[in-house]
Amino acid sequence: MSKGKVAVIGIDSITPVMIGRFMAEGRMPNLQRLYERGWSSEITSTMPPTTPAAWTTVATGAWPSTHGIEGFAVHWPGDPLDKKRHSCSSSEVRSEFIWQTAEQAGKRSILLKYPVSWPPRGGDAVLQVDGAGGWGGLKCVWDLVHSGCWDSQATAYMHSSNAHALSTPEWLTRDQDNLDEEQTQRLEIGPPQLWQQLPADAEPLWETQLVLRNHGMPEGTPLYLLALRLNGSDRLALARDRVDDEIMLLSQGAWSDWIRVSIPTRDGPRFGHLRLKPMLFDAPGRRLRIYQTQIHQEAGFTRPASVAQELLAAAGPFAEWTEAYDLLQGWIDDQTQLEIYEQHVDWVSRAAQHLIRSHPWDLFMTQVHFVDMAYHLYWGAIDPGHPDYAPDRAGFYWELLGKVHELADRCLGAILEALDSDTLVIVLGDHGHDLYHTALLINHLLLQQGLLTLYRDRRTGAARIDWQRTHAYASGYRVFLNMAGRDPQGIIPTDDYRARQEQIIQALYAVRDPRTGHAPVRMAVRREDAESLGLYGETMGDVVFAMAPGYQVRSSLTVPPDAWVGQHLQLHRISALKNTRLFKEFTGEHDSALPFTRAIHSLLYMDGPGIRQGRRRVPVRMVDIAPTICHHLGIPFPANCEGGVLWDAYSGPL
C-alpha cells in the first residue's frame, strides 16, 4: 500500500568528514534538521565510486556490471584495447529505472537533471528536465556554445605541453570532441566603429568583438564590445548590434545581465543565453580578458517540450555548467567560481519549486554536482597531506568550502519548502571524496614492466603502441590482457592467461611511493575474483584494482620527448607516479578508490511518514535505495534490482 510521495535529493560527493564539520559550524541548518528528526546512515558506494555508476545504481537498485554503467567510459569487446566508449547515456542502461517501474504502477515522476537519465526512458507519466551530462567533464548535449575565455593577449593563457600524449589529457575533459574549445580565444583590438545607442557624453576608445560558434560550425554570432570613457570612468559597452541593439555597460569584476542569442547549428538556429564577466579591463592599455558562460539551449531539453518555456519564465535561463576546468585554466578566480555555483543553485531551486508545485507527481528526483567539483578543486588546499598545502592559505579555502556547503543547504531548503509533510524525503550522496596527491600512471607502469611497448613513428616522431609486442593495456582501474583469439591484435595464448594476471597483480602491489614509502595500490584481484564486488562481464578488465587514500589511477600515456634516443625509449625517464599540482589539476578524488574506505563513504538521510529517529552503525548499500523507495510508493522493485528495503529505517508496523 502506498504511503505517499518520495522526494530524492542528490548532493554529489557529500562525505562524512566535510558534512560533520560544516553542520557543526551551523552552515547546513536544513540538513541538520533532517538529521535530528529522521534516520541516517553512511552509505557505501559502487565500484567504481563515480557519478554515472553510483547514481544509476540509486535509480535501478542494481550494481554497475548489472545495469551497464561501469564508469564514464568502457572498453567494448572487439575494440582495440586503447579505445573507450562513453557510457553515460540512458540508452546504455540494461536495467529498469525506478521511474519506469513507477509508471507501470500508475505513478507519476519528475526528474530534474538526474544523471544518466537522458534520452528519456519512460512515457507521458515521466516529466524530465535535462540529465544529459554537464558533470564529470561531460559537456551537456544541450550545450550550444561552451564556456570560454576571450583575451587580447590570448597566447599567454593557451594550454600547451611539451610531451606527446597518446590519450586525452584527463584533467582537461573527458570529451575528446570538445578539446578545441578549451583554449583562450584571441580578441583583436581595433579602432571604434559607429555605435548608435551610446550615451551622449561617451568617448569611444577602441572596440573588439567575440564570435560565438557552435562546435564545428564556421558561422557564428558576434557580440560587440566597445571601450569608452564615461563620466570620468572607463566602461565596456556590450551589444549584439552596434546600430539597433540596446547597450549594456560593464565594468571589471561585474557580471553582465543575461543575453539572449541565436546560435547557428547544423540543425538551424537555436536560442540560448549567456553572461559575460570582464576579468581584466584596462582601457588605456587596450587590454581585455573576459569570461563567457556556457550557452545552454533554451528549448528541447525537457519532456514534455513545453516545460522548457515554463522553466524559462519561472527560473530564468539555465545556468547549467559548474565544472572545475575553467578555473584550472586560469580563466576565472575563486570568487567567480563561487558565483557560478550560486547561479546554478538558484536556478535548480526555482526550477524544483515550480515543478513540485505545478505538476502532479509521486516520485521526484534531482541531483546537484557542484559540491563534488569544489572538492576536486580545493581539497589539496585544506589537507596537509598534499605537497602544495600552504598553512597560511588553508583558512581561506576552508571558508570557501563552507560557503559551498551553505549553497548546497540553501538548495535543499528550497526544495523542502515546496514539499508537504506526507512526503518521504531522501537526501544522499553517491560517493565520498578524499585527498589526491599522487597519480599512478598505470600504463607507464606497464611500460616499465615490459608489458606494453611503444615505437616511434619515423615520419611524425609520435609515439605509437606496438600491439605485436604489447601484452596489456589499462583503462582506469581495469587492466586488459591482449589475448589471442579475443582481442583484435591479441598475442597472449590462453595457457598464459593466469600467469599474466598474477604478474600484473604482483607489479601493482610492488609499487612504492618514493616520497612517502606508501603502497598506492590497496587491492588488486583477478577478473574471476572481482565478481564478489559486483564486477563482472565482458567489459570488465582481466585484472581489477583500487587505490589507497591519497592516490588515484590515471591511464594517460604521455611520453616526454627527451625519453627517446632515436627509436629507443629510455624507460628510466618514464615515471609511474606523478604528484598533482594544486589549482592546476584535481587534488581531491574518488574514482578509483576502494569504496569500502570510509573517506569514500557518502551519507544518507531519511525523514517522513513512518521513518524513525535514529542512526545506523553499519553503512547501507547503494542498491538498497531503490527498493526502499518502491516500498514507500507501494510498487514492485525494478527489474534486475539486487537490493532490499532498509527496514530498520521504519518505525512501527511495516
C-alpha positions in Angstrom: 0.0 0.0 0.0 1.3 3.4 -0.9 2.5 5.6 2.0 2.7 8.8 0.0 5.2 10.7 -2.2 9.0 10.3 -2.3 11.5 13.1 -3.0 15.1 12.1 -3.7 17.6 14.9 -3.4 21.1 14.0 -4.5 24.1 16.1 -3.4 27.0 14.7 -5.3 30.1 13.5 -3.3 29.0 14.6 0.2 31.3 12.9 2.7 31.1 12.4 6.4 34.2 14.4 7.3 33.1 17.5 5.5 29.4 17.4 6.4 30.1 16.7 10.0 32.4 19.8 10.2 30.0 22.2 8.4 26.9 21.0 10.2 28.7 21.6 13.5 29.6 25.1 12.3 25.9 25.8 11.7 26.3 26.2 8.0 23.8 23.5 7.0 20.7 24.1 9.1 18.3 22.3 6.8 20.4 19.1 6.7 20.8 19.4 10.4 17.1 19.4 11.0 16.7 16.2 8.8 19.5 14.6 10.8 17.8 15.4 14.1 14.3 14.4 13.1 14.9 11.4 11.0 17.0 8.4 10.3 20.6 8.5 8.8 23.5 6.3 7.9 26.7 6.3 6.0 26.4 4.7 2.6 28.9 2.5 0.7 29.3 3.5 -2.9 29.7 1.4 -6.0 32.9 0.1 -7.6 33.9 2.3 -9.2 32.7 5.1 -6.9 31.8 7.5 -9.7 28.9 9.7 -10.6 27.4 7.7 -13.5 27.9 4.3 -11.9 26.6 5.2 -8.5 23.6 7.4 -9.5 22.5 4.7 -11.9 22.6 2.2 -9.0 20.5 4.5 -6.9 17.9 4.7 -9.8 17.9 0.9 -10.5 18.8 -0.9 -7.4 21.4 -2.8 -9.5 25.2 -3.0 -9.3 27.2 -1.4 -12.2 28.0 -4.6 -14.0 24.3 -5.4 -14.0 22.9 -2.1 -15.1 25.8 -1.5 -17.5 27.2 1.9 -16.5 30.6 0.9 -15.2 32.2 4.3 -15.2 32.4 7.3 -17.5 33.7 5.1 -20.4 34.1 1.4 -21.1 36.2 -0.8 -23.4 33.9 -2.9 -25.6 34.9 -6.4 -26.6 36.2 -6.5 -30.1 37.5 -2.9 -30.0 41.2 -2.1 -29.8 42.3 -2.1 -26.2 43.1 1.6 -26.2 39.6 2.5 -27.4 37.0 3.6 -24.9 33.3 4.5 -25.5 31.4 6.9 -23.4 28.7 5.1 -21.4 26.8 7.9 -19.7 23.6 7.6 -21.6 20.4 6.0 -20.5 20.4 4.0 -23.8 23.4 2.1 -22.3 21.5 1.2 -19.1 20.5 -2.5 -19.1 18.3 -2.4 -16.0 14.9 -0.9 -15.4 14.8 2.6 -13.9 12.6 3.2 -10.9 10.5 5.8 -12.7 9.7 3.2 -15.4 8.5 0.8 -12.6 6.5 3.6 -11.1 4.8 4.5 -14.4 3.8 0.9 -14.9 2.1 1.0 -11.4 0.2 4.2 -12.3 2.6 6.7 -10.6 4.0 9.9 -12.0 7.6 11.1 -11.7 9.6 14.3 -12.1 13.3 14.1 -13.0 15.3 17.3 -12.6 18.8 17.0 -14.1 19.2 13.4 -12.8 22.4 11.8 -14.1 22.3 9.2 -16.9 18.6 9.7 -17.4 18.7 11.1 -21.0 17.4 10.2 -23.6 14.1 9.8 -21.7 13.2 6.3 -20.6 9.6 6.4 -19.8 6.2 7.6 -21.1 3.9 10.5 -20.5 3.9 9.9 -16.8 7.6 10.9 -16.5 8.3 14.7 -16.7 12.0 15.2 -17.4 14.4 18.1 -17.3 17.8 17.5 -18.9 20.0 14.7 -17.4 22.4 14.6 -20.4 25.8 15.3 -19.0 27.1 18.5 -17.6 29.2 16.9 -14.9 32.4 14.9 -14.7 33.8 16.7 -17.7 31.0 15.6 -19.9 29.5 18.6 -21.6 25.8 18.6 -21.8 24.3 17.7 -25.1 22.3 20.9 -25.0 25.5 22.9 -24.8 25.2 25.3 -27.8 28.5 27.1 -27.0 30.7 26.1 -24.2 32.1 28.4 -21.6 35.2 30.3 -22.7 37.7 33.0 -22.1 38.5 35.8 -24.6 41.7 37.7 -24.3 43.5 40.4 -26.2 46.7 38.5 -25.2 45.4 35.0 -25.7 48.6 33.2 -26.2 49.5 33.8 -22.5 46.7 31.6 -21.5 46.8 28.8 -24.0 47.1 25.2 -22.6 50.2 23.6 -24.0 52.5 20.7 -23.3 55.9 19.6 -24.5 55.0 16.0 -24.0 53.4 13.8 -26.6 50.1 12.3 -25.2 48.6 9.2 -26.7 45.3 9.8 -24.9 43.1 12.7 -23.8 44.5 14.9 -21.0 42.3 13.7 -18.2 42.5 16.9 -16.1 41.0 18.8 -19.0 37.9 17.0 -20.3 36.5 13.6 -20.9 35.1 14.7 -24.2 37.7 14.5 -26.9 35.4 16.2 -29.4 35.4 19.5 -27.5 39.2 19.9 -26.8 39.5 22.6 -29.4 37.0 24.7 -27.3 39.3 24.5 -24.2 41.5 27.4 -25.4 41.5 31.1 -24.6 40.4 32.8 -27.8 42.1 36.0 -29.0 40.3 39.4 -29.1 41.5 41.7 -31.8 41.6 45.3 -30.7 40.7 47.9 -33.3 39.5 51.5 -33.8 35.9 52.2 -32.7 33.2 52.0 -35.3 29.9 53.9 -35.2 27.6 53.0 -32.3 24.1 54.5 -32.4 22.9 53.9 -28.9 25.8 55.4 -26.9 25.2 57.9 -24.1 25.7 61.5 -25.4 28.8 62.1 -23.3 30.6 58.8 -24.0 34.1 58.9 -25.5 34.8 55.8 -27.6 38.4 54.5 -27.2 38.6 51.1 -29.1 36.5 48.1 -29.8 36.6 44.4 -30.3 34.2 41.5 -30.9 33.8 37.9 -29.9 32.1 35.3 -32.1 30.1 32.6 -30.5 30.2 29.3 -32.5 28.5 26.0 -32.1 31.0 23.2 -32.2 32.2 22.6 -35.7 30.3 25.4 -37.3 32.1 28.1 -39.4 29.4 30.7 -38.9 28.9 32.3 -35.5 27.1 35.0 -33.7 29.1 38.2 -32.9 28.9 40.2 -29.7 30.5 43.7 -29.9 32.5 45.3 -27.1 33.4 49.0 -27.0 35.9 50.5 -24.5 34.7 54.0 -23.7 35.2 56.9 -21.2 32.0 57.9 -19.5 31.7 60.5 -16.6 35.4 60.1 -15.8 35.3 56.3 -15.7 36.3 53.6 -18.1 33.4 51.3 -19.1 32.8 48.5 -21.5 29.8 48.7 -23.8 28.2 45.4 -24.9 25.7 45.0 -27.7 24.6 42.3 -30.2 24.4 45.0 -32.9 26.2 48.4 -33.0 23.2 50.1 -34.5 19.9 48.7 -33.4 20.6 46.8 -30.1 20.3 48.2 -26.6 23.7 48.7 -25.0 24.8 47.1 -21.7 27.6 48.8 -19.7 30.1 46.5 -18.0 32.9 47.1 -15.5 35.8 44.9 -14.4 34.7 42.1 -12.0 30.9 42.6 -12.5 28.6 40.2 -14.4 26.5 41.3 -17.3 22.8 40.6 -17.3 21.7 37.5 -19.3 22.0 38.0 -23.0 19.7 36.0 -25.4 21.4 35.0 -28.6 20.6 32.9 -31.7 23.4 30.4 -32.5 23.7 28.7 -35.9 23.8 24.9 -35.7 23.7 22.1 -38.2 20.0 21.8 -37.5 19.3 25.5 -37.9 19.5 28.4 -35.5 18.9 27.7 -31.8 18.4 30.2 -28.9 20.2 30.3 -25.7 21.5 32.7 -23.0 24.9 33.7 -21.7 26.5 36.1 -19.2 29.9 37.8 -19.5 32.3 38.9 -16.8 35.3 41.1 -17.5 38.1 39.6 -15.5 40.7 42.2 -16.6 39.8 45.6 -18.3 42.4 48.2 -18.9 41.1 50.8 -21.4 44.2 53.0 -21.7 46.4 49.8 -22.1 44.0 48.3 -24.7 43.8 45.2 -22.6 40.7 43.0 -22.0 40.2 39.5 -20.7 36.5 38.4 -20.4 34.9 35.2 -19.3 31.8 33.9 -21.1 29.4 31.4 -19.6 28.2 28.3 -21.3 25.2 28.8 -23.6 22.6 26.2 -22.8 19.9 25.7 -25.4 16.6 27.2 -24.1 14.4 24.6 -25.7 14.5 20.8 -26.4 16.0 19.7 -23.1 12.7 18.8 -21.4 9.9 16.3 -21.8 7.3 17.4 -22.5 8.8 20.2 -24.6 6.6 22.9 -23.1 8.2 22.6 -19.7 11.3 24.4 -21.1 9.4 27.6 -21.6 7.7 27.2 -18.2 11.1 27.0 -16.6 12.5 29.9 -18.5 9.6 32.0 -17.1 9.8 30.6 -13.6 13.6 30.1 -13.1 15.3 32.1 -15.8 18.0 30.9 -18.2 19.5 27.6 -17.3 22.9 28.1 -15.5 23.9 24.5 -16.0 27.8 24.2 -16.2 29.6 24.1 -12.8 32.7 22.1 -13.6 36.2 22.9 -12.5 38.1 23.2 -15.8 37.6 27.0 -16.3 39.3 27.7 -13.0 42.1 25.2 -13.7 43.0 27.0 -16.9 43.2 30.4 -15.1 40.1 31.8 -16.8 38.3 32.7 -13.6 39.2 33.2 -9.9 37.8 31.6 -6.8 35.1 34.2 -6.3 33.8 33.8 -9.8 33.7 30.0 -9.4 31.6 30.5 -6.3 29.3 32.9 -8.1 28.9 30.2 -10.9 27.8 27.7 -8.2 25.4 30.2 -6.8 23.8 30.9 -10.2 23.3 27.2 -10.7 21.8 26.6 -7.2 19.4 29.5 -7.6 18.2 28.1 -10.9 17.8 24.5 -9.6 16.0 25.8 -6.5 13.5 27.8 -8.5 13.0 25.1 -11.1 12.4 22.4 -8.4 9.9 24.6 -6.6 8.0 25.3 -9.8 7.9 21.7 -10.9 6.9 20.3 -7.5 4.1 22.9 -7.1 2.8 23.0 -10.7 2.8 19.3 -11.8 1.4 16.1 -10.4 3.9 13.6 -9.1 4.6 10.7 -6.8 8.3 10.5 -7.2 10.7 13.5 -7.5 14.4 13.0 -8.2 17.1 15.6 -8.6 20.9 15.9 -8.2 23.4 18.8 -7.9 27.0 18.3 -8.7 28.9 21.4 -7.7 30.0 20.2 -4.2 31.9 17.4 -5.9 33.7 19.8 -8.2 34.6 22.1 -5.3 36.2 19.1 -3.5 38.1 18.3 -6.7 39.5 21.8 -6.9 40.2 22.7 -3.3 40.9 19.5 -1.3 44.7 19.8 -1.6 44.5 23.4 -0.3 43.0 22.3 3.1 44.7 19.0 3.6 48.3 19.0 5.0 48.9 15.7 3.2 49.3 17.5 -0.2 52.8 18.6 -1.1 51.4 22.1 -2.2 49.5 22.7 1.0 50.1 26.1 2.4 49.0 26.5 6.1 48.7 30.3 5.8 46.1 29.9 3.0 44.2 26.9 4.4 41.7 29.1 6.4 40.7 30.9 3.2 39.8 27.7 1.4 38.0 26.2 4.4 35.9 29.3 4.4 35.3 29.0 0.7 34.2 25.3 1.1 32.0 26.4 3.9 30.2 28.8 1.5 29.9 25.9 -1.0 28.1 23.8 1.7 25.9 26.7 2.6 24.8 26.8 -1.1 24.0 23.1 -1.1 22.0 23.5 2.1 20.2 26.5 0.5 19.2 24.3 -2.4 18.0 21.6 -0.1 16.0 24.1 1.9 14.3 25.5 -1.2 13.1 22.0 -2.2 12.0 21.1 1.3 9.9 24.3 1.4 7.9 23.1 -1.6 7.2 19.6 -0.2 4.3 18.6 2.1 4.6 16.7 5.3 3.3 13.5 3.7 6.5 13.2 1.5 9.3 10.8 2.3 12.5 12.9 1.9 15.7 11.0 1.0 18.9 13.1 0.8 22.0 11.3 -0.2 25.4 11.4 -2.0 26.7 8.9 -4.5 30.3 8.6 -3.1 32.7 10.3 -0.8 35.9 12.2 -1.5 39.5 12.2 -0.4 42.8 13.8 -0.9 44.5 13.1 -4.2 48.2 13.9 -4.0 49.7 11.3 -6.4 48.6 9.6 -9.6 49.6 6.1 -10.5 50.1 6.2 -14.3 49.1 2.6 -14.8 50.1 2.4 -18.5 53.5 3.8 -17.6 53.9 1.0 -15.0 53.0 -1.5 -17.8 55.7 0.1 -19.9 58.3 -0.3 -17.1 57.3 -3.9 -16.7 57.7 -4.7 -20.4 54.0 -5.5 -20.7 53.4 -2.5 -23.0 55.7 -1.5 -25.9 55.9 1.7 -27.8 57.6 2.6 -31.1 58.4 6.0 -32.6 56.7 6.9 -35.9 59.6 7.7 -38.2 57.6 10.3 -40.2 56.0 12.3 -37.4 58.1 11.3 -34.3 54.9 10.4 -32.4 54.8 7.5 -30.0 52.6 4.6 -31.1 51.6 1.3 -29.3 53.3 -1.7 -30.8 50.5 -4.2 -30.4 52.6 -7.1 -31.6 54.8 -6.8 -28.5 52.2 -5.4 -26.1 50.7 -7.8 -23.5 48.5 -5.5 -21.5 46.8 -2.1 -21.6 44.9 -0.4 -18.8 41.8 1.7 -18.8 41.2 3.3 -15.4 41.0 0.6 -12.7 40.9 -2.2 -15.2 43.9 -3.9 -16.9 43.1 -5.8 -20.1 45.4 -8.6 -21.4 46.0 -8.7 -25.1 44.5 -12.1 -25.7 44.9 -14.1 -28.9 41.5 -15.0 -30.3 39.7 -12.4 -28.2 41.3 -9.0 -29.0 41.9 -7.5 -32.4 45.7 -7.8 -32.3 45.9 -10.3 -29.4 49.2 -12.2 -28.8 48.8 -14.0 -25.4 47.9 -17.6 -25.7 45.1 -18.9 -23.4 47.6 -21.0 -21.4 49.4 -17.9 -20.3 46.3 -16.1 -19.0 46.6 -16.9 -15.3 50.4 -16.2 -15.2 50.0 -12.8 -16.8 47.2 -11.9 -14.4 49.4 -12.7 -11.5 52.4 -10.8 -13.0 50.3 -7.7 -13.2 48.9 -8.1 -9.7 52.3 -8.5 -8.2 53.6 -5.5 -10.1 50.7 -3.4 -8.8 51.4 -4.4 -5.2 55.1 -3.8 -5.5 54.8 -0.1 -6.4 56.1 2.2 -3.7 55.8 6.0 -3.5 59.4 7.3 -3.0 58.1 10.4 -1.3 56.1 8.6 1.4 57.2 5.0 1.2 53.5 4.1 0.9 51.9 1.4 -1.3 49.5 3.2 -3.7 47.5 0.1 -4.6 45.1 -1.1 -1.9 43.6 -4.0 -3.7 44.3 -6.0 -7.0 42.4 -9.1 -8.0 41.9 -11.3 -10.9 38.8 -10.8 -13.1 37.2 -14.0 -11.6 37.7 -12.8 -8.1 36.1 -9.4 -8.7 32.6 -10.8 -9.1 32.1 -10.6 -5.3 32.4 -6.8 -5.7 29.7 -6.8 -8.3 32.2 -6.5 -11.2 31.8 -9.0 -14.0 31.0 -9.3 -17.7 32.8 -8.8 -21.0 33.7 -5.1 -20.3 35.5 -5.9 -17.1 39.3 -6.0 -17.0 41.3 -9.1 -16.6 42.8 -7.5 -13.5 40.8 -5.1 -11.3 42.4 -2.9 -8.7 41.7 0.0 -6.3 43.8 2.7 -4.8 44.8 3.6 -1.3 43.9 7.1 0.2 45.8 9.9 -1.4 46.2 8.0 -4.7 44.2 7.6 -7.9 44.9 5.8 -11.1 45.2 7.5 -14.5 45.5 5.7 -17.8 47.0 8.7 -19.7 50.1 7.6 -21.7 52.4 10.6 -22.1 56.0 10.3 -23.3 58.4 13.2 -22.8 60.4 14.0 -26.0 63.7 13.5 -24.2 62.7 9.9 -23.3 63.6 8.9 -26.9 67.1 8.3 -28.2 66.5 7.7 -31.8 64.0 4.8 -31.9 64.9 3.6 -28.4 62.7 4.6 -25.5 64.6 5.2 -22.2 62.2 3.7 -19.6 64.0 5.3 -16.7 62.6 8.6 -18.0 59.1 7.3 -17.8 57.7 7.7 -14.3 54.8 5.6 -13.0 53.9 8.1 -10.2 53.2 11.8 -10.6 52.3 14.4 -7.9 49.2 16.5 -8.5 49.6 20.3 -8.7 47.3 22.5 -6.7 45.0 24.6 -8.8 46.5 23.1 -12.0 44.6 19.8 -11.7 42.4 17.9 -9.3 43.7 17.5 -5.8 40.6 15.7 -4.5 39.3 12.5 -6.0 37.3 9.3 -5.6 37.0 7.5 -8.9 39.5 4.6 -8.4 39.4 4.3 -4.6 38.1 1.3 -2.8 34.5 2.2 -2.0 34.8 0.5 1.5 37.3 3.1 2.5 35.5 5.4 5.0 36.5 8.6 3.2 34.7 7.3 0.1 31.5 6.6 2.1 28.8 9.0 1.4 25.7 9.9 3.6 22.0 9.1 3.6 19.3 11.0 5.4 15.6 9.9 5.5 12.7 11.8 7.1 8.9 11.5 6.6 5.9 9.3 7.4 6.8 6.1 9.2 10.6 6.9 9.5 12.0 6.6 12.9 14.6 8.8 14.5 18.0 7.1 14.7 21.4 6.3 13.3 22.7 3.1 11.7 26.1 1.9 12.6 26.8 -0.3 9.6 26.7 1.6 6.3 23.9 0.9 3.9 24.4 -0.4 0.4 23.6 1.8 -2.6 21.5 -0.9 -4.1 19.1 -0.6 -1.2 17.8 2.9 -2.0 15.6 1.9 -5.0 13.7 -0.9 -3.2 13.2 1.3 -0.2 11.6 3.9 -2.5 9.5 1.3 -4.1 8.3 0.0 -0.7 7.2 3.5 0.3 5.4 4.1 -3.0 3.8 0.7 -2.8 5.1 -0.6 -6.2 7.2 -3.6 -7.2 11.0 -3.4 -7.3 12.6 -2.6 -10.7 13.6 -5.5 -13.0 17.2 -6.6 -12.2 17.1 -5.0 -8.7 19.7 -6.5 -6.4 19.0 -4.6 -3.2 16.5 -4.8 -0.3 14.3 -2.5 1.7 16.0 -0.6 4.6 13.6 -2.0 7.1 15.4 -0.6 10.1 14.7 3.0 9.0 11.0 2.4 9.7 9.1 2.5 13.0 6.0 0.5 13.9 4.2 -1.9 11.6 5.6 -2.1 8.0 
